[in-house]
Amino acid sequence: MERDRAIAIAPSAWVEPFSERRLALRCFICQPATLIRRTAWDAVHGVDETLHMAMDYDLWWRLLRAFGPLEFVDEFVAVNREHDQTKTRSRRRLHYREAIDVVHRHHGRCR
């Protein structure tokens, strides 16, 4: 119970107003806290199912290109559970390799 309470009140990490430059450095968008209009999802054809680690990161870039800067809502709306068995943590090298490829495809460079 105490552990759950600590998680629930932990400060947000890596969540900030949208910036294309910052997005090129890392994926700071908390995917569980996002809402996407169905028309926007359909316009960019949803997630790229050929990706395995950076599907959401690629989606943010495609939404940016199609609709402009993404909106930031500075409210507590979701919790992102982190543990050692997540794909991001357990397959870190593959995650970074795929994320770098996504940035190169959409931004041209990682900075």
Secondary structure, DSSP 4 states (H G I P E B T S, - for coil): -HHHHHHHHSPP-S--S--HHHHHH-----GGG----HHHHHHTTSS-TT-SS-HHHHHHHHHHHHH-SPP---S--------TTSHHHHTHHHHHHHHHHHHHHHHSS--
